Amino acid sequence: MFENLKQIEKDAIIGIMALFREDHSENKVDLSVGVYQDDTGVTPIMASIKQAETELLVQEKTKSYVGIAGLPKFNDAISELVFGSFYHKDRNRIATIQTPGGSGGLCVAGHLINRGKHGATVWASTPTWPNHIPLLSTSGLTIKSYEYYDRENNQINFSRMMSSLESSASGDVLLLHGCCHNPCGADLNMEQWQSILELINKKGLLPLVDLAYLGLGDGVDEDASGLRLLANNCKELIVVTSCSKNFGLYKERVGAVSAISANAEESARTLSNLANIARSIYSMPPDHGAALAAQVLTDNQLREKWLEELAQLRNRIKQVRTELSNGLNARQNKIDFSFIKKEKGMFSFLGISRDHVIELRERFHIYMVESSRINIAGINQKNISYIVESICHVID
Ligand code: LMR
């Protein structure tokens, strides 16, 4: 049977990470996969997480199953974090289950949508995270794209976004990045979220928000403000959350999918479907990482500590954005890189050609996704001059 299988191309992001690992150059720089690194190039375990882990090791009494929906304490805490006051006001409309990372949440969300409307159309931004497409289409959904980032001018083209969504129809799904757009870093402002809300309600669309980078843009409440506007004003909404980046729990695979239904009775049915879908794909999510996130979120002292650590991550990313942008602009005048300062979160496109990306990799050992997406957090005081000079060299 396996002789019938075709070789599959390497993943556009994880494939570059693998190439980086094979490179033995001392100068090598990894700006590919979206993993936070501190100024020493290390992806640290947060002190709040370490403390929670120490406490949990003592407290944990069994490794027995938790349940299909994961840890109730985690599901409540993550829903409160994401939805804020809406959670307190309308929690009986929110159905949340813990998932294996945000990717697991997206896959479950796809199946839920497909049960609600078989083969529904999902509108995804151009560009979007490449893995959105397989994760959402594996359930049978159809993917269409709307225009989002204008690569000529390095900014969102909002009027083109809205006009490409004119052809969406009632029952279609609108996939939005809650904050820190992956790959372009260009986020919607509140006026734009308001226009999108009006479009959703006028057309009868279902918003699906991917919230993989909560807290890495401007702060937890600031980054959640767009999706909270939708939660407060739409009949239905799905939000997929990841704890990979903001809790640094990457390999523990912690995420959640939350579906808001019109009322409590529908929400109970939605929850039963979410659980049933999870059971049919992976049965139950892993527990350890979610137990850590739940511990951090429900203990005041740990939560404060975590928020401070998250602010440090965010501030470092902002500072590197400024330094990179200023450094590049000071050394050349072919491209105005000031857009990098305005963008949010871990990613921006450099806006250079694929040939230049390959030259940076092959000659200078600097690795990024071929679209020229860079992970800002891979830049530090030790490598920034080398990165700036190498980029200026290839674009010259
Ligand atoms: C990324 O975009 O680099 C991250 O979300 C990691 C991944 O799985 O692609």
Residues whose N, C-alpha, C, O or C-beta is under 5 A from the ligand:
A	BS01	LMR	I13 S32 V33 G34
